[in-house]
Amino acid sequence: MMKSLLRAVSAGLLVTVAGLSALQASANVTLKNGHPEVYYVKQGDTLWDISSQFLESPWQWPELWHVNEEIDNPHLIYPGDVIRLVYVDGRPQLQVDRQGAEPKETVKMMADGSVVKLSPQVRVLPLDTAIPTIPMSSIQTFLLDALVVTQEDIVSAPYIIAGSDRRVIYAENDTVYARDPVTAWADLLQSYGVFRVGHQYVDPDTREVLGIEALQVGSVRTIDQADGIATFRINESKQDIRPKDRLFTSREGRVQSAFHPSAPNTAVDAKIIHFFDRLHSVARNDVVVINKGSRDGLRDGHVLEVMHIGERVKDPVTQAMVQLPAAKAGSLVLFRVYEKVSYALVIQATLPIKLGDIATNPAGSL
């Protein structure tokens, strides 16, 4: 099941460019100095990597993209494809050539003088070999194993009360028992994820509780239920499973999120409020949490710039305290947007990114 879920996530995060062929390059799209005319897609590339080869602002990729309807599955990019920069009516355009495909019917003259008609040959490519938007290895844990829940969700969730003996930690193949405080297992399912409640996300300005982190530590399957107590067998344990761990339903239907990088169309003034496994700063391919979400107009795929707040220093001449200007520290791509917070991948970093740094719209996007 886990392998199929990972394939679903990978396919969901593949670059999608359907419907973008009608877009023309905007006047503010800037090609990168020294950009190639041709790029050969290789294993391990991401859409962001390729965009960075051509553009100063990689999130503007869709504005240059041309969908070639003559090739198989033109909305996805595969290793071995060739991306060319061409000009149409004076505007730059990126086009993909699929290697190994002969889209048009042709004829060939044989040695004996006969003519043979050649039919188109299409290369069959599985979805999970297409290149992703951003590195899957950096985010799949947060797609599969992380939830942002409310205090009400936690209080109403079923929870483990004990195991088959007096131990306080349990692992794969152990038997555990759980209670459902709301429905007493009126809707008992065949399996559940086991989650441990963790960090509480608090808005640094308003002090509003934005959500609570819940990380999956394992999964269980149902054995029996009697007198309000359900019996489960532990299928998988990524960490020790303990009493008070909560049970939430499978998230397989919720992790698919097809997107292409783009700038938000509303003004964003967010702050970085949490790191994972980092103390003071983060860099490229680290994951951060910001204090804005879907209620603020954000969605998966939105790109934000990170501005490092300038320090307050003493003017050596006047002795007055002076606020230094903010400096761009990097870029984020949102890959999991909840109502009040969002998970984002640091896709570029020119300075160490710190807690409290501002996440805002890319320059020139509004």
C-alpha positions, 0 to 999 in steps of 0.5 A: 500500500505504501508503494502505491501511495508514494506513486500516487503522490509522485504522480500528483506532484508532477508538473502540469501545464494543461491549458497553458499553451494560450499564454504568451510570455509577459513583458516582465519575464526575464531570461537568465544571462547565459541561458541555453538554447537547448536543454536535455532533460536528465534523471534527477531533474525537477521542473524548478531545476530546468526553469532555473536554467532559462529564467531569472524567476523560475516560477514564471515557467508557465508563461513561456511554455508551449504544449506540443499536442503532437507528442504523447502526453505533452503535459509531462516532461521525462528524462530524455526529452529535449527543451528548446528556446525558440521565438514566436512573433518575437516572444520567447517560448519553450518547447519540448521534443519527445525523443523516440517519437515519430508523430507524423506518418512518413514514407521511406524509399527501400533499396529495391525502389519500393516505397514503405509507409511508416506509421507513428511510433509512440514511446510509452512512459509511465507517469511516475517516471516524469520529472516532479516539480520539486524534489520528492525526497525532501517532502514525501515524509510531510505529505504522507506522515504529517497532519495539522489538526485542531484541539477539537480534532485531538479531543474527539479522535480515538486513542490507544489506552494499552497493549496486550501486556503492561509495557508502555511502548509497542511495535510491529505485530503487537496488539493494542487496545483503543477507545473512541470517545465520541462514537464508541466505534459506531463507524469502526474502520479496517485500518487507521494511522497512529499519530503523535501530537506534537508542536503547536503552531502559534501566530507570532503577531496575533497569538492565535493558535493556527493548528497542532502538528500530528506526525504518523508513527505507525498504522494498525488494522482492526481485529475486534471490538467489544464493550467500547474497546477496539482491538488492533494489530500494529501493521507498521511502527516508524517509532515506538507506539505509546498509550495516548497516541491518536488514531486518524483515518488513512490520508491516501485520498488527500495527498494528491496535489498537481501543481506548477510553480506560480505567484499568488495573485493576492498580497502575502505577508507571512512569517516563518514560524517553525523548522523541522530538525533545525535549531537556528536556520535552514537552507535549500531543500529544508522544510519550513512552516509559515503562518498563512494558509488557504484562508489567506488565498494560498494554494499548493504550488505558490512561490514566495520570496523570503526576506531576511529582516535587517538587524538594528545596529548602532550608527558609529558616528551619531550613536543612534540605532538604525534599522538595516534594510531587509535582504532577499534570503531565498524562495519557497514553494508551498507543497501542503497548504492547510487552512491557517498554515502552510508547509513549504520547501526552501527551493533557493537560499542565498542567505541562512533563513531564520525564524521570523523571516518574512515570506512575501510575493515574488518581486514584480509578480503583482 
